[in-house]
Amino acid sequence: MGSSSGSILRQLSGKEAWNSTSKRWNTNNKKKQSNGEGCLKQMEGFNNLYGGGGVVVSRKRVMVVVDQSARARHAVMWALTHVTNKGDLLTLLHIIPPPSHDYTTTSTPNSSSCSPYLANSLGSLCKACKPEVEVEALVIQGPKIATVMSQVKKLEVSVLVLAQKKSSPPLISCFCGSSRGEEFVEYCINNAECLTLGVRKQSKGMGGYLISTRWQKNFWLLA
């Protein structure tokens, strides 16, 4: 069997009120035991992710919330190249909204936003780019914030990475408020039980990424 063929398909706990699927790409064909690392609650932990300061970082689980947007793909690749190290576990979480009771709209269960294809394809790409990192794709149907919060706690996530949109202009925010995407990222940053990073790729002219944490907003990382 090939190196990427040691995948494990499993059903998440039936106690949850929504459907889910999971697929994992292991670094070898042996099933590895999950190792919880607890929450990284100090800002110094962000620096240690890069191996600086001579600190030895234990195996960690990094989770990225994905969707069909380019922003999410950028966040996945940033987490893969900047946060994960050899032996870490990268979890790609794709959340499908609960079924709508609005019968005026038609659903497309086989679309990329409603099937495991998106998370699985991103998982295969990550495994090809960085084979030394274990990759897991989760597809869960449920409310977005509640699903993220529960999975962070259940899986003992060390670092949560979220794609963030460009902030709305102050005048628009004053009259219309923040967008749902902005509110989601802000809520997770302030309430998730782990180090949470909002990531946005800069325009081609600027380069690098803007990183937001609980302690600092839109920190420019030229990398």
N, C-alpha and C positions, 0 to 999 in steps of 0.2 A: 504494500500500500504506500502511496505517496506521503510526503510530509504534511500535506494539508488535508489528508483523508481521515485523520484521527479526530473527526468531529463527533460531538455528543449532542444528540437531540433529546431534550427533556421537557417535561411539562412543569411549569411553575406551580406553586402551591395552590390547591383547589380552594383554599380559604378565601382567595381574593375574588372580588365581585366582577371580574372581567376576564376575558380570554387572553391567553398569552402563548407564545412559542419561543423557543430558544435554540440557538445553534452555537457551537464553540469550535474554534480552530486551535488545537493544542500544538505546542512546540515538538511534541513526540506523541506516540500512540498510547501513552499511559495516562490514565485519568489522574489529574492532580487535585489534591485537597485544597479547598479554599482557605486562605490564611488572612484573617481579619487584622487590619493594622490600626483600627481606631481612627479617630478624627484628627486632622492636622489643624489645630486651632490657633497657632501662632504664625505671624507673617513670615518669620524666619523659615518656616517650612516651604514657602514658595521658592526661596533661594536654594534650598537643599534639593529641590527637584532636579536641578541642573548638575548635581554632584559637587557643588561648591562647598568650601569651608571644611573639607576633609571629613564630612559627615557621611556615615554609611547608612543609606536608606534601605529599609527592608522591602520585600516584595509588596507592591501596592496594587490596588484596584482603581483604575481610572475609568470614569463613566462619561460618555458624551451623548447628549440628547440629539438625535438626528431627525431630519426630515428631507424633503426633496429639494430644498433650496441650496444654492451655491454657498451661502454662509455656513450651513451645517457641514458641507464637505470641507470647507476651509478649516472649521473648528476641529474636525476629525483629524485632518492631516497635521494641524498644529499640535494637537494633543499627542499624536503618535511620535512626532519628531522632537518635541520640546519637553514632554512630561514623562513619557514611558521610558523605562530602561529594560535591560535584558531580564526576562523572567517575570515582568509585570503582567497584569491582566487588564486588557482594554475591553470595556463593555460598551457596546453601541445600543442605546435604548431608543427604539422607535415607538412612539405613543400614537395610537389610533383613537380618534374621538369616539365617544359612545354613540350608538345608533341614534339618528335624529328622528324625532316624532313629527317633523315637518314633511308631510306627504306630497308637498308641491315640488320637492327636489328629489332627484333620482340619485341613488348611490351606485358606485362602481366598485364592487369588492375587489376586482382584479386589478385596479389601478395601482400605480407605484406608491400612492399615499395610504393604501389600505391592504397591503400584502407584505409578506416577509421579504420580498425581492430586494427592496431598497437596502435594508439593514444587512442582508446576506451579501449583496454585491459590494457594499462598503467594507464589510468584514473580510471578504476575499482580497480586496485591494490592499487593505492594511496588512494582512498576513503576507502578501507578496512583497510589499515594501519593507517590512520589518519582521522577518520570520522568527526572531528571538523573543517576540512579544506574543503572549497568548491572547487571542481575540474571541470575543463572545458577542453574538447578536441577539437581542431580546426584542420581541414585538409584543406589546401589551395594549389592550383596549381599555380605556378608562379616562378619567379626568386628568389633565396634564400635570397640574401642580401636585395633586395628591399622589399620583403615580410616581413622580420623581422623588417626592419626600419618602414614600414608603420603600422604594427600591434602594435609595441611599442608605436607609437604616437597615433593611433586610440583608443587603449584600455587603454591608460594612465598607462602603465606598470611601476611599481616601481622598480622591480629588474628583470634583464634578466640573466638567467643561461644557459651557453653553455658548452657542452662536448668538451674538448680539447684533441688532440692527443699528444703523446710524441714528443717533438721537434726534428727536424732533426739534426743530427750531424753537427757541424760548417763547416766541410769540404764539406759535401754534399750541405748544404745551400749556400755555397760560389759559387759552380759551377752550381747547379741546381735551386737555389732559394727555397723559402718556399713552402710547399704543399698548395693546395687549402683550405684544412681544417684549416691550421694555419692562412692563410690570412683571411679567413672568421671570425674566432674568434677574430683576432687582429683588423679587421675593426670594428666589432660590439663593442668591448671594447672601442675603441677610438671615435666612432661616434654615438652610440645609445644615445637617450635622456633619459637615466636612468642609474642607477648603474648596470654595467654589469660585471659578474663574469665568468671566464673560470675555469672549474673544471676537474681535472683528478685524478682518483683513483690510489694510489701508488701500487706497487707490493706487494705481500703477505709478503715478507721479510721486507719491510719498513713500510707498514701500513699508514693509514691516507690519506690525499688528498693534491694535489698541487692546489693552488688557484691563479689565475692571475686577476688583476684589472688594471685600468688605471694608478694606482700609484705604483704598485708592481707586479713583475712577479714571478710565481712559489713559492708563500709563502706556506710553509709546515704547514698544519693544522692536528695535530694528533688527530683525532676524527672519 
